Amino acid sequence: MEGTSVVPPKFSSGTRAMGHRHWIRARRNRGGFRPRLKYTETPSLAAAGGDASFAFGNRSLAWIFVAVSATMVFAISVVPALQLSSRTFNASASGDTYLSSYAPSSTYGTAPVLRVSHAGGDENWTLIQFDITGKLRPGDLVVQARMRLTVSDANAPRWPVVVTTGRTLTVWQENATTFETTPLFSFDTSTATVVGTAGAPSRGTTVWIDLTKQMRRWHSYAGPSNFGTVLIMGPTGANGAIGFASRDNVNLEKPLIEVTFQPGPRSQYGYALGFVGVAMARPE
């Protein structure tokens, strides 16, 4: 009857268990008993009549979808950066001097001229350093690097002469370094530049010296290897002398480096392309 409660019947101790089971069965058949169900695992979509192609138990599928979506967005944002044209920047000398075997304990950091010469057993070597900090980012490709020097004076028994460049491997100071405290050099990325093909170059003549291999080395080692370049007369023992305007020269153009590079791939926010991590589904 409606509005009346159902009270389970009382049974004797001998028939209590059996009678209680019969009462539960009767209530279930009448629709009045609703036992709570406990699932040991999440029902699959197939059991609910859905598509079971994405059902992997309790694996973290969300991470797969997040990774795929992030990768697609990242790729779309990087594509425009891959189409960037080459760029060029200039950097002035941050330090320069020359070292002379004629006066091995003297410094020439404030001299207006940088000497490169060979005469008999004596030599003058020039050191020049450029600060390129922040000019190149990881992933940028150096296309060309060349150093511009301006002739101050020149003297040689025969022209042309060859000027060779090498990498400076250790720290030096323009107002402290002398021929006696010469830093270490390496000519593994050296270049040889012919000067004076039409005879002795006149004052103010511009000389371009290729430093592409050195710039690539400086960039690939992220800057700490950039201790500048050294210029010597050679590689032959031919006599000759050239003076170039230093960064302290007020009458002629000072040394600078011109670098052309291809920008590496970046996102639309300017971040360099590094690596993409893919999230995999794993059991929890």
C-alpha positions as CSV (number, residue, x, y, z in Angstrom):
1,M,0.0,0.0,0.0
2,E,1.1,3.6,-0.7
3,G,2.3,5.5,2.3
4,T,3.1,2.4,4.4
5,S,6.6,1.3,5.2
6,V,7.8,-2.2,4.7
7,V,9.2,-3.8,7.7
8,P,11.2,-6.9,7.2
9,P,9.6,-9.9,9.0
10,K,11.1,-11.4,12.1
11,F,12.5,-14.9,11.9
12,S,13.5,-17.4,14.5
13,S,17.2,-18.0,15.0
14,G,17.1,-21.2,13.0
15,T,15.4,-19.8,10.0
16,R,16.7,-16.2,10.2
17,A,19.4,-16.4,7.5
18,M,17.3,-18.4,5.1
19,G,14.2,-16.2,5.6
20,H,16.1,-13.0,5.2
21,R,17.4,-14.2,1.9
22,H,13.9,-15.0,0.7
23,W,12.7,-11.6,1.8
24,I,15.5,-9.8,-0.2
25,R,14.7,-11.9,-3.2
26,A,11.0,-11.0,-2.9
27,R,11.7,-7.3,-2.6
28,R,14.1,-7.4,-5.6
29,N,11.3,-9.1,-7.7
30,R,8.9,-6.4,-6.7
31,G,11.3,-3.6,-7.7
32,G,11.8,-2.2,-4.2
33,F,15.5,-3.2,-3.8
34,R,18.2,-1.3,-5.5
35,P,21.7,-2.5,-4.6
36,R,24.6,-0.1,-5.1
37,L,27.0,-1.3,-7.8
38,K,30.8,-0.8,-7.4
39,Y,32.9,-0.9,-10.5
40,T,36.5,-2.1,-10.2
41,E,37.4,-0.2,-13.4
42,T,35.8,2.5,-15.6
43,P,33.3,1.0,-18.0
44,S,34.5,1.2,-21.6
45,L,32.8,3.1,-24.4
46,A,32.0,-0.2,-26.0
47,A,30.0,-1.3,-23.0
48,A,27.9,1.9,-23.3
49,G,27.2,1.3,-27.0
50,G,29.9,3.8,-28.2
51,D,33.1,3.6,-30.2
52,A,35.8,1.7,-28.4
53,S,38.6,2.7,-30.7
54,F,39.9,5.3,-28.1
55,A,39.3,3.2,-25.0
56,F,42.6,2.2,-23.4
57,G,41.5,1.5,-19.9
58,N,42.8,4.2,-17.6
59,R,45.8,5.4,-19.7
60,S,46.4,9.1,-19.8
61,L,45.2,9.8,-23.4
62,A,44.9,13.5,-22.6
63,W,48.6,13.8,-22.8
64,I,48.7,12.5,-26.3
65,F,46.1,15.0,-27.5
66,V,47.8,17.8,-25.7
67,A,51.2,16.9,-27.3
68,V,49.8,16.6,-30.8
69,S,48.0,19.9,-30.5
70,A,51.0,21.8,-29.1
71,T,53.2,20.4,-31.8
72,M,50.9,21.5,-34.6
73,V,50.6,25.0,-33.1
74,F,54.4,25.2,-32.7
75,A,55.0,24.0,-36.3
76,I,52.6,26.6,-37.7
77,S,54.2,29.4,-35.8
78,V,57.7,28.4,-36.9
79,V,57.1,28.1,-40.6
80,P,57.1,31.9,-41.2
81,A,60.5,32.1,-39.5
82,L,62.0,29.6,-41.9
83,Q,61.4,31.9,-44.7
84,L,63.4,34.9,-43.3
85,S,66.0,36.4,-45.6
86,S,69.6,36.8,-44.7
87,R,70.5,39.7,-42.3
88,T,73.7,41.7,-41.8
89,F,75.1,43.5,-38.8
90,N,78.3,45.4,-38.2
91,A,80.4,45.5,-35.0
92,S,83.2,47.8,-34.2
93,A,86.5,46.7,-32.7
94,S,86.3,46.4,-28.9
95,G,90.1,46.2,-28.5
96,D,93.2,46.4,-30.8
97,T,96.9,46.7,-30.5
98,Y,100.1,45.4,-32.1
99,L,103.0,43.4,-30.7
100,S,106.5,44.3,-31.9
101,S,109.7,42.2,-31.6
102,Y,111.5,45.5,-32.1
103,A,110.4,46.6,-28.6
104,P,109.2,43.3,-27.0
105,S,108.2,44.9,-23.6
106,S,106.3,47.9,-25.1
107,T,102.5,48.3,-25.4
108,Y,100.7,49.9,-28.3
109,G,97.1,49.8,-27.2
110,T,96.5,53.5,-27.8
111,A,98.5,53.8,-31.0
112,P,96.6,55.2,-34.1
113,V,98.2,52.6,-36.3
114,L,98.2,48.7,-36.3
115,R,101.4,47.3,-37.7
116,V,101.7,44.1,-39.7
117,S,105.2,43.5,-40.9
118,H,108.1,41.2,-41.5
119,A,111.7,42.4,-42.1
120,G,114.6,40.1,-41.6
121,G,114.1,38.5,-38.2
122,D,111.8,41.1,-36.7
123,E,108.0,41.2,-36.9
124,N,104.9,43.2,-35.9
125,W,101.7,41.3,-35.2
126,T,98.3,42.9,-34.9
127,L,95.5,41.8,-32.5
128,I,91.9,42.9,-33.0
129,Q,88.8,41.8,-31.1
130,F,85.1,42.4,-31.8
131,D,82.3,42.2,-29.3
132,I,79.4,40.2,-31.0
133,T,77.5,39.4,-27.8
134,G,73.8,39.2,-28.5
135,K,74.2,39.6,-32.2
136,L,73.7,35.9,-33.0
137,R,71.3,33.4,-31.5
138,P,71.5,29.6,-31.3
139,G,70.4,28.2,-34.7
140,D,71.6,31.2,-36.7
141,L,73.9,30.3,-39.6
142,V,76.8,32.5,-40.4
143,V,76.9,33.0,-44.2
144,Q,79.8,35.4,-44.4
145,A,82.0,37.5,-42.0
146,R,84.6,39.9,-43.2
147,M,86.8,42.5,-41.5
148,R,87.3,46.0,-42.9
149,L,90.6,47.6,-42.4
150,T,91.8,51.0,-43.7
151,V,95.4,51.4,-44.9
152,S,97.4,54.1,-43.2
153,D,100.8,53.4,-44.8
154,A,102.5,50.6,-46.8
155,N,106.0,49.7,-47.7
156,A,107.4,46.6,-49.4
157,P,110.2,45.8,-51.9
158,R,107.7,43.8,-54.0
159,W,103.9,43.8,-54.3
160,P,101.5,42.2,-53.6
161,V,102.0,40.8,-50.1
162,V,99.9,38.3,-48.2
163,V,98.4,39.0,-44.8
164,T,97.4,35.9,-42.8
165,T,94.8,35.7,-40.0
166,G,94.6,33.3,-37.1
167,R,92.5,32.8,-34.0
168,T,93.7,34.2,-30.6
169,L,93.1,31.5,-28.0
170,T,93.7,33.3,-24.7
171,V,92.8,36.6,-23.1
172,W,94.8,39.7,-23.8
173,Q,94.5,43.4,-22.9
174,E,95.3,46.1,-25.4
175,N,97.1,48.3,-22.9
176,A,99.0,45.5,-21.1
177,T,99.8,42.8,-23.6
178,T,103.3,42.9,-25.2
179,F,105.4,40.8,-27.5
180,E,106.9,39.2,-24.4
181,T,103.4,38.2,-23.1
182,T,102.0,37.2,-26.5
183,P,98.7,35.2,-26.2
184,L,98.4,31.8,-27.8
185,F,97.4,31.6,-31.5
186,S,95.9,29.0,-33.7
187,F,95.7,29.0,-37.5
188,D,93.2,26.2,-37.9
189,T,90.7,28.6,-39.4
190,S,93.3,30.9,-41.1
191,T,92.7,32.9,-44.2
192,A,95.3,34.5,-46.5
193,T,94.5,37.9,-48.1
194,V,96.5,39.3,-51.0
195,V,97.1,43.1,-50.6
196,G,98.5,45.4,-53.2
197,T,97.7,43.5,-56.5
198,A,98.1,46.9,-58.3
199,G,101.1,48.0,-56.4
200,A,101.5,49.7,-53.0
201,P,98.0,50.6,-51.6
202,S,97.6,54.3,-51.0
203,R,96.5,55.9,-47.7
204,G,92.8,55.4,-47.1
205,T,92.5,52.2,-49.2
206,T,90.0,49.7,-47.8
207,V,91.1,46.1,-47.3
208,W,88.5,43.4,-46.7
209,I,89.8,40.2,-44.9
210,D,87.6,37.1,-44.7
211,L,86.8,35.9,-41.2
212,T,83.9,33.6,-42.0
213,K,85.5,30.4,-40.5
214,Q,86.6,32.2,-37.4
215,M,83.1,33.7,-36.9
216,R,81.5,30.3,-37.2
217,R,83.9,28.9,-34.6
218,W,83.2,31.8,-32.3
219,H,79.4,31.3,-32.7
220,S,79.4,27.5,-32.4
221,Y,81.2,27.8,-29.1
222,A,78.7,30.4,-27.8
223,G,81.2,33.3,-27.4
224,P,83.8,32.2,-24.8
225,S,86.2,31.2,-27.6
226,N,86.1,34.7,-29.1
227,F,89.4,36.3,-28.1
228,G,89.8,38.0,-31.4
229,T,92.0,37.6,-34.4
230,V,95.7,38.0,-35.1
231,L,97.2,39.3,-38.3
232,I,100.8,38.4,-39.5
233,M,102.7,38.9,-42.6
234,G,103.1,35.7,-44.5
235,P,102.8,32.7,-44.7
236,T,106.0,33.2,-46.7
237,G,109.0,35.0,-45.3
238,A,108.7,37.9,-47.7
239,N,109.5,41.3,-46.4
240,G,106.8,43.9,-46.2
241,A,105.0,46.3,-43.9
242,I,101.5,47.6,-43.8
243,G,99.9,50.0,-41.2
244,F,96.2,49.9,-40.7
245,A,94.1,52.5,-38.8
246,S,93.3,51.4,-35.3
247,R,90.1,52.2,-33.3
248,D,92.0,55.2,-31.8
249,N,92.6,56.8,-35.2
250,V,90.6,59.9,-35.7
251,N,91.4,60.5,-39.4
252,L,90.7,57.2,-41.0
253,E,87.9,54.6,-40.8
254,K,88.3,52.3,-37.9
255,P,88.2,48.5,-37.9
256,L,84.9,46.8,-38.1
257,I,83.5,43.3,-38.8
258,E,80.5,42.8,-41.2
259,V,78.6,39.6,-40.6
260,T,75.8,38.2,-42.8
261,F,73.8,35.4,-41.3
262,Q,70.7,33.3,-42.0
263,P,68.3,33.5,-39.0
264,G,67.5,30.1,-37.5
265,P,63.9,28.9,-37.0
266,R,62.0,30.7,-34.3
267,S,58.4,30.8,-33.1
268,Q,56.3,33.9,-33.6
269,Y,57.3,35.0,-30.1
270,G,61.0,35.0,-31.1
271,Y,62.1,31.9,-29.3
272,A,64.7,29.8,-31.0
273,L,63.7,26.4,-32.2
274,G,65.2,23.8,-29.9
275,F,63.6,20.4,-29.5
276,V,60.0,19.1,-29.3
277,G,59.1,16.6,-26.6
278,V,56.3,14.1,-27.3
279,A,54.2,13.0,-24.3
280,M,53.3,9.3,-24.3
281,A,50.3,7.7,-22.7
282,R,51.3,5.6,-19.7
283,P,49.5,3.5,-17.1
284,E,48.6,5.5,-14.0
